[in-house]
Amino acid sequence: MCSPGEAPPGPAPVGDLPPEWETDDERMAFLFSAFKQSREVNSTEWDSKMAFWVGLVLARGRRRGAVRTCLRELQSGFERRGSVPLGLGTVLRELLRRGKLQRESDFMASVDSSWISWGVGVFILKPLKWTLSSVLGDSKIPEEEEVLIYVELSLETSLHPLQEKAEEVYRLYQSSSLSSHPVVALSELRSLCAGLCPDERTFYLVLLQLQKEKRVTILEQHGEKIVKFARGLHSKVSPMNDVDIGVYQLMQSEQLLSQKVESLSQEAEKCKEDARSACRAGKKQLALRCLKAKRRTERRIEELHSKLDTVQGILDRIYASQTDQMVFHAYQAGVGALKLSMKDVTVERAENLVDQIQELCDTQDEVAQTLAGVGINGLEMEAEELEKELDSLLQDSSRDSVDLPPVSQKVLGPPISDAELEAELEQLSVCDGDLAQKTPCAASSEPQTTLALNL
């Protein structure tokens, strides 16, 4: 964006500009003019102009998803009818004062000094120079103008643009095939992030942000820069060690061997086609030479395959050892936890505790049986005895029931007169008086007549 020799972007699209940009020449002339030396001269005009440009500069950065800017880029973007805003330098200084922008050098000073080890400082800190007359025309602006980084927090994520870009790069790496091992070549990572970081300067700034967050560490090995990522999303990266470097070198060897095998396979196929073409042309000796070259190539391919299998086997063992180490640490943590949980617990104490529990249980059973054998007022009976008594009562009740004779269904004759009733009563009285000396036959001589009386 603002690197030496880099062409600045063109003017901003019309949609990015306020309505008065094209319609109100008088107001735009005022806004394009330089700020007064002191705000106290006319604070209303000064604040109005500052509010206009501060909002426009920040909105431009948000819409473009930019992480950095510079004076030259902003002047090119806000050019209007051949004129550039003369007060942008004052606007940038105000944004720096408010904490909406940060100088690139200040940002790098906040990162661990190990960035010097991978040489990015020479690239990023190279000053951008241009003459005062061609850029600003303001004697207050220093001769060396640094790149400025947007640090205004996003309302959606509470992150500033550089942090958001770093988060995107980290997630892109995690979802790619490069994440199979935490160490990756810087060149491969640059190719992966080409869509997110359109220029190299932004890419390096993102790496510095990730390093500031302790999510990556960078090391130069044999002239090549390699990057190590933190394994977890919220974990911190560990320092680069010999195992990381060794695995990275093995992975590079595996990649080179695979490429060589692919190249030799194409060469063997070409020898085969050449031999077929020579046969068709009747050139037997040439065909034989092509076949010999094909066999030599195939033997080399077999040798490379054997070496490739060895390298892959070593990598598998390394990955297995790392897994075993994780399991070992897990077991170790488990043993520690068990020791704490089993503290003061021994077999003798456990046996003693079991004996006490058994003794208490026996005592509880005896108490329960004793309580169950006590009757209320001494009249409690067992359930079986109560059942037998109930059956006996039922049988006695059935024997005591009276068997009455059936009611006669015979139709009674005409009503009996009073004289007949008196005679019948006399006869009954006589029978009752002689009951003690006579047999019961007299009383039973006419039982049916007596029962048939209609009193």
C-alpha positions in Angstrom: 0.0 0.0 0.0 2.7 2.5 1.0 5.9 0.6 0.3 8.6 2.3 -1.7 8.0 1.9 -5.4 4.5 0.7 -4.8 1.8 2.6 -6.8 -0.8 4.1 -4.5 -4.5 3.0 -5.1 -6.7 5.2 -7.2 -9.4 7.6 -5.9 -12.1 6.3 -3.7 -15.4 5.1 -5.4 -18.2 7.6 -5.4 -20.2 5.4 -3.0 -17.5 5.8 -0.3 -17.7 9.6 -0.4 -20.3 12.0 1.2 -23.0 13.6 -0.9 -21.5 17.1 -0.9 -18.3 15.7 -2.5 -19.6 16.4 -6.0 -22.4 18.9 -5.4 -21.0 21.5 -2.9 -17.8 23.1 -4.3 -17.7 25.8 -1.7 -17.8 23.5 1.2 -15.3 21.1 -0.4 -12.9 24.0 -1.0 -13.1 24.7 2.7 -12.6 21.1 3.7 -9.6 20.7 1.3 -7.8 23.7 2.7 -5.1 23.4 5.4 -5.9 23.7 9.1 -5.2 26.9 10.9 -2.0 26.8 12.9 -4.1 27.0 16.1 -7.5 25.7 16.9 -8.1 28.7 19.0 -8.4 31.0 16.0 -11.7 29.5 15.0 -12.5 26.4 17.0 -15.9 25.8 15.3 -14.5 25.6 11.8 -11.5 23.6 13.0 -13.7 21.0 14.8 -16.1 20.8 11.9 -13.3 20.1 9.4 -11.6 17.6 11.7 -14.9 15.6 12.4 -15.4 15.4 8.6 -12.0 14.0 7.8 -11.7 11.7 10.9 -15.0 10.0 10.0 -14.0 9.7 6.4 -10.5 8.2 7.0 -11.8 5.6 9.5 -14.8 4.7 7.4 -12.5 4.2 4.4 -10.3 1.8 6.4 -13.3 -0.2 7.6 -14.9 -0.6 4.2 -11.6 -1.7 2.6 -10.7 -4.1 5.5 -7.3 -2.4 5.6 -4.9 -2.8 8.5 -2.6 0.0 7.6 -2.5 3.3 5.7 -0.2 6.2 5.0 -0.5 9.9 4.1 0.3 9.3 0.4 -2.3 6.5 0.1 -5.0 8.7 1.7 -4.2 11.7 -0.5 -4.4 9.6 -3.6 -7.7 8.1 -2.4 -9.3 11.5 -1.6 -8.1 13.3 -4.7 -10.8 15.6 -6.1 -10.6 17.3 -9.5 -6.8 17.3 -9.4 -6.6 18.6 -5.8 -5.6 16.7 -2.6 -6.7 17.6 0.9 -4.0 19.8 2.5 -5.0 19.1 6.1 -4.6 15.3 6.1 -1.3 15.4 8.0 -3.0 17.3 10.9 -5.9 14.7 10.8 -3.5 11.8 11.1 -1.7 13.4 14.0 -5.1 13.9 15.7 -6.0 10.2 15.1 -2.6 9.2 16.6 -3.3 11.4 19.6 -6.8 9.8 20.0 -5.4 6.3 19.7 -7.3 5.4 16.6 -4.0 5.0 14.6 -0.6 3.7 15.7 2.8 4.2 14.2 4.2 1.1 12.7 7.5 1.6 14.6 5.6 1.9 17.9 3.7 -1.3 17.2 6.9 -3.2 16.4 8.4 -1.9 19.6 5.6 -3.6 21.5 6.4 -7.0 20.0 9.1 -9.2 21.5 12.5 -8.2 20.1 13.0 -11.6 18.6 11.5 -10.3 15.4 15.0 -9.0 14.5 16.2 -12.6 14.2 14.1 -13.3 11.1 15.0 -10.1 9.3 11.5 -8.6 9.0 12.6 -5.4 10.6 14.8 -4.4 7.7 11.8 -4.8 5.4 9.2 -3.1 7.5 11.1 -0.3 9.1 12.6 1.0 5.9 11.3 4.6 5.9 9.0 6.0 3.3 10.3 9.3 2.1 8.9 11.9 -0.1 9.4 15.7 -0.3 7.2 18.0 1.6 6.2 19.9 -1.5 4.9 16.8 -3.3 3.1 15.3 -0.4 1.7 17.8 2.0 3.2 21.3 1.7 3.2 21.5 5.4 6.5 22.4 7.2 5.2 20.7 10.4 5.2 17.2 8.8 8.5 15.4 9.3 10.6 14.3 6.3 10.2 10.6 7.1 6.6 9.4 7.2 6.0 6.0 8.7 3.1 3.6 7.9 0.2 3.9 10.3 -1.8 1.0 11.6 -5.6 1.1 12.3 -6.2 0.3 16.0 -9.9 1.4 16.2 -11.9 -1.4 17.8 -14.6 -3.1 15.8 -18.1 -2.9 17.4 -18.8 -6.5 16.3 -15.7 -8.2 17.5 -14.0 -5.8 19.9 -10.8 -6.3 17.9 -8.8 -3.8 15.8 -8.3 -4.6 12.1 -4.9 -6.1 12.6 -6.1 -8.5 15.3 -9.1 -9.5 13.1 -6.7 -10.2 10.2 -4.4 -12.2 12.5 -7.4 -14.3 13.7 -8.4 -15.0 10.0 -4.9 -16.1 9.2 -4.7 -18.4 12.2 -8.1 -20.0 11.4 -7.1 -20.4 7.7 -3.9 -22.3 8.8 -5.8 -24.5 11.2 -8.2 -25.6 8.5 -5.5 -26.3 5.9 -3.3 -29.4 5.3 -0.3 -27.5 6.6 -1.6 -27.8 10.1 -0.7 -31.6 10.2 2.5 -30.3 11.9 2.9 -27.1 13.8 6.0 -26.1 11.8 5.6 -24.7 8.3 7.8 -22.8 5.8 7.3 -19.1 5.7 7.0 -19.2 1.9 4.3 -21.9 2.1 2.4 -19.8 4.6 2.7 -16.7 2.4 1.1 -18.6 -0.5 -1.7 -19.9 1.7 -2.5 -16.3 3.0 -2.3 -14.6 -0.4 -6.1 -14.0 -0.4 -6.2 -12.5 3.1 -2.9 -10.5 2.9 -2.7 -8.9 -0.6 0.8 -7.6 0.0 3.9 -8.8 1.8 4.0 -5.9 4.2 0.5 -6.7 5.5 1.5 -10.3 5.8 4.5 -9.5 8.0 2.5 -7.2 10.2 -0.1 -10.0 10.7 2.8 -12.4 11.7 4.1 -9.8 14.2 0.6 -9.5 15.7 0.4 -13.3 16.0 3.8 -13.3 17.6 2.7 -10.6 20.0 -0.2 -12.8 21.0 2.2 -15.7 21.6 0.5 -17.8 18.9 3.5 -18.1 16.5 7.2 -18.1 16.8 9.6 -17.7 13.8 13.1 -19.0 13.3 15.6 -18.8 10.4 17.1 -22.2 9.6 19.8 -22.6 6.9 18.6 -19.4 5.2 15.0 -20.4 5.3 12.4 -18.9 7.7 10.1 -21.4 9.4 7.0 -20.6 11.5 5.7 -22.6 14.4 2.0 -22.3 15.4 0.3 -22.9 18.7 -1.6 -26.2 18.6 -4.8 -25.0 20.3 -7.0 -22.1 19.5 -6.4 -20.5 22.9 -3.0 -22.0 23.8 0.4 -20.4 23.7 3.1 -21.5 21.3 6.1 -23.3 22.8 9.7 -22.3 21.8 11.1 -23.9 18.7 13.1 -27.0 19.6 15.3 -29.6 17.9 12.4 -32.0 17.4 10.4 -29.3 15.6 13.3 -28.6 13.3 14.0 -32.2 12.7 10.4 -33.0 11.8 10.3 -30.0 9.5 13.5 -31.2 7.7 12.0 -34.7 7.4 8.8 -33.2 5.9 10.8 -31.2 3.4 12.7 -34.4 2.5 9.5 -36.3 2.0 8.2 -33.5 -0.2 11.3 -33.4 -2.3 11.4 -37.2 -2.7 7.7 -37.3 -3.7 8.4 -34.6 -6.3 11.4 -36.6 -7.6 9.4 -39.8 -7.9 6.7 -37.9 -9.8 9.3 -36.5 -12.2 11.0 -39.9 -12.8 7.6 -41.5 -13.4 6.9 -39.0 -16.1 10.4 -39.7 -17.5 9.8 -43.5 -17.6 6.5 -43.0 -19.3 8.2 -40.9 -21.9 10.9 -43.6 -22.5 8.1 -46.1 -23.0 6.4 -43.9 -25.6 9.7 -43.3 -27.4 10.3 -47.0 -27.6 6.8 -47.6 -29.0 7.4 -44.8 -31.6 10.8 -46.4 -32.6 9.2 -49.8 -33.1 6.6 -48.3 -35.4 9.4 -46.6 -37.4 11.4 -49.9 -37.6 14.3 -48.6 -35.4 14.8 -51.6 -33.3 18.1 -50.5 -31.7 16.6 -47.1 -30.7 13.6 -48.9 -29.2 16.0 -51.1 -27.1 17.9 -48.1 -25.8 14.6 -46.4 -24.8 13.5 -49.6 -23.0 16.8 -49.8 -21.1 16.5 -46.2 -20.1 13.0 -46.9 -18.9 14.2 -49.8 -16.7 17.0 -47.7 -15.2 14.5 -45.0 -14.4 12.1 -47.6 -12.8 15.0 -48.9 -10.6 15.7 -45.4 -9.4 12.0 -44.9 -8.7 12.0 -48.1 -6.6 15.0 -46.9 -4.7 13.4 -43.5 -4.0 10.2 -45.3 -2.9 12.2 -47.3 -0.4 13.8 -44.1 1.0 10.4 -42.3 1.0 8.9 -45.2 3.0 11.7 -44.9 5.5 11.2 -41.2 5.9 7.5 -41.6 6.3 8.1 -44.4 8.8 10.3 -42.1 10.9 7.6 -39.4 10.8 5.0 -41.9 11.9 7.2 -42.9 14.8 7.7 -39.3 15.8 4.0 -38.6 15.7 3.4 -41.8 17.7 6.0 -40.8 20.3 4.3 -37.5 20.7 1.0 -39.2 21.2 2.6 -41.6 23.7 4.1 -38.6 25.5 0.6 -37.0 25.8 -0.8 -40.3 27.1 2.2 -40.6 29.6 1.5 -37.1 30.9 -2.2 -38.0 31.2 -1.4 -41.1 33.2 1.0 -39.2 35.3 -1.7 -36.6 36.1 -4.1 -39.5 36.9 -1.6 -41.1 39.3 -1.2 -37.8 41.1 -4.9 -37.4 41.4 -5.3 -40.9 42.7 -2.6 -40.4 45.3 -4.4 -37.3 46.5 -7.8 -39.0 46.6 -6.5 -42.2 48.3 -4.5 -40.3 50.9 -4.8 -41.9 54.4 -6.6 -44.9 52.9 -5.1 -48.3 53.7 -6.3 -51.9 53.4 -6.2 -52.4 57.2 -8.3 -49.3 57.7 -10.7 -50.4 55.0 -11.1 -53.9 56.6 -11.7 -52.3 60.0 -14.3 -50.0 58.5 -16.1 -53.0 56.9 -16.1 -54.9 60.2 -17.7 -51.9 62.0 -20.3 -51.6 59.3 -21.2 -55.3 59.6 -21.4 -55.1 63.3 -23.7 -52.1 63.2 -25.9 -53.8 60.6 -26.3 -56.9 62.9 -27.2 -54.7 65.8 -29.8 -52.9 63.7 -31.4 -56.2 62.6 -31.7 -57.3 66.3 -33.3 -54.1 67.3 -35.8 -54.3 64.4 -36.7 -57.9 65.4 -37.2 -56.9 69.0 -39.4 -54.0 68.1 -41.5 -56.1 65.8 -42.3 -58.7 68.6 -43.8 -56.2 71.1 -47.7 -56.2 71.1 -49.9 -53.2 71.8 -51.5 -53.7 75.3 -50.5 -57.4 75.2 -53.4 -58.2 72.7 -51.5 -58.5 69.5 -51.8 -61.8 67.6 -50.0 -63.3 64.6 -51.8 -62.9 61.3 -52.1 -66.6 60.8 -54.0 -67.0 64.1 -56.3 -64.2 63.2 -57.2 -65.9 60.0 -58.0 -69.2 61.7 -60.3 -67.4 64.2 -62.1 -65.6 61.4 -62.8 -68.9 59.6 -64.2 -70.4 62.8 -66.6 -67.5 63.3 -67.9 -67.9 59.8 -68.6 -71.6 60.3 -70.5 -71.0 63.6 -72.6 -68.3 61.9 -73.7 -70.7 59.2 -74.8 -73.4 61.8 -77.0 -70.9 63.9 -79.1 -69.8 61.0 -82.9 -70.9 61.3 -84.5 -73.0 58.6 -88.0 -71.6 58.2 -90.6 -73.8 56.5 -91.7 -72.7 53.1 -94.6 -70.5 52.8 -97.7 -72.3 51.7 -99.0 -71.4 48.4 -102.5 -72.9 49.2 -105.4 -70.5 48.6 -107.2 -69.7 51.8 -110.9 -70.4 52.1 -113.6 -67.9 53.1 -112.9 -65.8 56.2 -113.3 -67.4 59.7 -116.0 -66.1 62.0 -115.5 -64.8 65.5 -117.0 -67.9 67.1 -114.7 -70.1 65.3 -111.7 -68.0 66.4 -112.8 -68.2 70.0 -113.2 -72.0 69.8 -109.7 -72.2 68.3 -108.2 -70.1 71.1 -109.9 -72.2 73.7 -108.4 -75.3 72.2 -104.9 -73.7 72.2 -105.3 -72.7 75.9 -106.2 -76.3 76.8 -103.2 -77.6 75.0 -100.9 -75.2 76.7 -102.2 -76.1 80.1 -101.6 -79.8 79.5 -98.2 -79.3 77.9 -96.3 -80.5 81.0 -98.2 -83.9 81.1 -98.9 -84.6 77.5 -96.7 -85.6 74.6 -96.1 -83.0 72.0 -98.4 -84.8 69.6 -101.4 -82.8 70.7 -99.7 -79.6 69.8 -98.6 -80.9 66.5 -101.8 -82.5 65.6 -102.9 -79.5 63.5 -99.8 -77.5 62.8 -100.8 -76.5 59.3 -104.1 -75.1 60.5 -102.5 -72.9 63.1 -100.0 -71.5 60.7 -102.7 -70.9 58.1 -104.7 -68.6 60.4 -105.1 -65.2 58.9 -104.8 -63.0 61.9 
